[in-house]
Amino acid sequence: MTRLTRREFLRTSASGAGLALLAAGCGPAIKGDFAPKAGRRVVVIGGGWGGATAAKYLRLADASIEVVLLEPNRQFVSCPFSNLVLSGVRSIDGLTFGYGGLRSHGVRVYHEAASAIEPDVRRVRVGEGYLEYDRLIVSPGVEFQWEQVDGLAAAQDRVLHAWKAGPQTVELARQLAAMPDGGVFVLTVPPVAYRCPPGPYERACQVAWSLKTKKPRSKLVVLDANANVVSKAALFRAAWKDYPNLEYRASNKVVKVDPSTREVTTEFGDRVKYDVINLIPPQRAGTIAVQADLVGADKRWCEVNHLTYESVKHKNVHVIGDSTIG
Ligand SMILES: Cc1cc2nc3c(=O)[nH]c(=O)nc-3n(C[C@H](O)[C@H](O)[C@H](O)COP(=O)(O)OP(=O)(O)OC[C@H]3O[C@@H](n4cnc5c(N)ncnc54)[C@H](O)[C@@H]3O)c2cc1C
C-alpha cells in the first residue's frame, strides 16, 4: 500500500479546478451523483472537531482543493469545556457553533449523513445519491456500546451519558442542580479505550466542587472500570484531596443499571444506589466507520498509518479523530 506524507496528500488532492461554494439548501436534490466532480476533491465525513479542522486547513493549505463536508447537524456543540456546564460555570450556548465559518473558507457543507462508503469506486453514499472523491476523510467520532451494560439500551432517556455535548449536558446539569442536599451522584467511567481519557476525572472535579459549594451533605461516587485513574492520575488524585465528598472506587466496572430502583451493579455484584446517575457507556468508532470495515480486529477502533492517517484497510480513505486508535 502506498504511504503518503501530509505534503503529498495535499498535493495529490489539490490538482484540478475547485468548484464554487454551494451553501446547504441551495444544492440539487440528493439523488444520483448530486454534486458532480470537476477537479480533485476531498470529501469529509463528520463536522466535529476532527472533520471541521481538516476541512478548514485543507482549504487554507490550497484553495484549489474542493472540500465537501457531510454533517447532519446544523450546529456543533463542543465537548471540550462542557464539563463546566454541569457545574454551572459555563453555558451550552457558548459552546455551540454554526458552519458559517467553514463556508467562508470555501468548504461546501451539506447537512446530510453519509450512509455508506464505497472505497472500490471512491464514492460516499448519501440518501439516494452519492458523491465521488479522490480522498476521503472519515471523522465520525464515537458510538456507544449500549448493549455492554444490562438495562442501559432501554433506559437511554433516563440514564444520561452527556458524553456527546448537547441536550444531555443541559439535562444532567439540571438534575445535579435539582438533587437534594444529602443525595448521591454516581459517575461511571468506562473501560479504556474511550473518548477523552481525562474527561471523566475532570467531570468528577466539577461535580465534586459543585456539591461541596452548593450541597455540602451530598456525595459523589466514581465507579471506574479501570484499575486506576487512566490519565494524569497524580494530578487528579492531588486535586481530589480538597474534596472529601468524592469517593473514588477503582476496578468497579458497572455492568447493570436499573432506573426503577435507582441502582447500578458492578461486575463483582456490588450494588450502588444513586439519586443522580451519569453513566458513560463503553465506546467504539462511529457507526459509518464500522460499517465500512475500517475497524481493526477489535471491531471497535480504526487502524491507520500514523504518518498519513490513511486507513490500513482501504486506500485513499483517511480516518482521524476519536474513531482511530490514539
Ligand atoms: C466531556 C468531554 C470533555 C472533553 N474535553 C476535551 C478537551 O478539553 N480537549 C480535547 O482535546 N478534547 C476533549 N474532549 C474530546 C473531544 O471532544 C474529541 O476528541 C473530539 O470531539 C473528537 O473529534 P471527532 O471529529 O473525532 O468527533 P466529534 O467531534 O464527535 O465529531 C463527529 C461528527 O461526526 C458526525 N457524524 C457521525 N456520523 C456521521 C455520518 N455518517 N455522516 C456525517 N457525519 C457524521 C457527528 O454528527 C459529529 O458532528 C472532550 C470530550 C468530552 C466528552
The ligand as a Gaussian input file, in Angstrom:
#p B3LYP/6-31G(d) Opt

LIG

0 1
 C      -16.704000      15.957000      28.459000
 C      -15.624000      15.999000      27.410000
 C      -14.596000      16.914000      27.513000
 C      -13.595000      16.951000      26.546000
 N      -12.584000      17.864000      26.674000
 C      -11.595000      17.903000      25.764000
 C      -10.541000      18.858000      25.861000
 O      -10.506000      19.682000      26.779000
 N       -9.572000      18.838000      24.910000
 C       -9.604000      17.935000      23.869000
 O       -8.696000      17.947000      23.019000
 N      -10.600000      17.032000      23.746000
 C      -11.580000      16.992000      24.665000
 N      -12.598000      16.082000      24.527000
 C      -12.545000      15.124000      23.405000
 C      -13.032000      15.764000      22.107000
 O      -14.369000      16.189000      22.238000
 C      -12.935000      14.718000      20.997000
 O      -11.620000      14.199000      20.965000
 C      -13.288000      15.315000      19.649000
 O      -14.619000      15.769000      19.652000
 C      -13.087000      14.270000      18.555000
 O      -13.425000      14.813000      17.315000
 P      -14.104000      13.876000      16.212000
 O      -14.149000      14.680000      14.979000
 O      -13.448000      12.549000      16.199000
 O      -15.578000      13.604000      16.778000
 P      -16.759000      14.649000      17.040000
 O      -16.218000      15.957000      17.469000
 O      -17.724000      13.949000      17.932000
 O      -17.431000      14.854000      15.633000
 C      -18.017000      13.788000      14.950000
 C      -19.043000      14.364000      13.992000
 O      -19.329000      13.381000      13.002000
 C      -20.697000      13.463000      12.700000
 N      -21.089000      12.194000      12.083000
 C      -21.171000      10.970000      12.652000
 N      -21.562000      10.058000      11.752000
 C      -21.713000      10.714000      10.573000
 C      -22.120000      10.312000       9.266000
 N      -22.467000       9.045000       8.985000
 N      -22.166000      11.250000       8.283000
 C      -21.837000      12.543000       8.544000
 N      -21.464000      12.977000       9.773000
 C      -21.408000      12.069000      10.773000
 C      -21.362000      13.748000      14.042000
 O      -22.646000      14.324000      13.869000
 C      -20.362000      14.705000      14.676000
 O      -20.696000      16.058000      14.434000
 C      -13.630000      16.032000      25.465000
 C      -14.675000      15.114000      25.358000
 C      -15.661000      15.091000      26.320000
 C      -16.789000      14.100000      26.189000

